């Protein structure tokens, strides 16, 4: 972030500017890091692959939708598949697949819009998990 070509105001520390050799606050750096882990390298503006959301979407698309968006080959998703899915659901052209990605509060939007299949929570047992098939299957980092 310090190597960005433009300077930007840090929303967490009034008066702090980052970019062009200046570092952001730890809070902003963590927010971007967590956002990229969730939504891919397009964060904070767009949802892209790879990221937790894209992995959950890919699994749901393959298991519930025959890979209609991402293609039938599990290890070779179609480029832009997650972008098309998000746009189609938000645009009302497609019903959401049956999965939910549980994110920390504050990460339920990307680019100023709600992300389909996302639920914000402060519950540490649910954050960073994904559920499928109305909660019958869960991905979790907890043991």
Buried (B, 14 or more C-beta within 10 A) or exposed (E): BEEEEEEBBBEBBEEBEBBEEBBBBEEBBEBBEBBBBBBBEBBBEBBBBBBBBBBBBBBBBBBBBEBBBBBEEEEEBBEEBBBBBBBBBBEEEBEBBBBBBBBBEEBBEBEEEEBBBBEBBEEEEBBBBBBBEEEEEBBEEEE
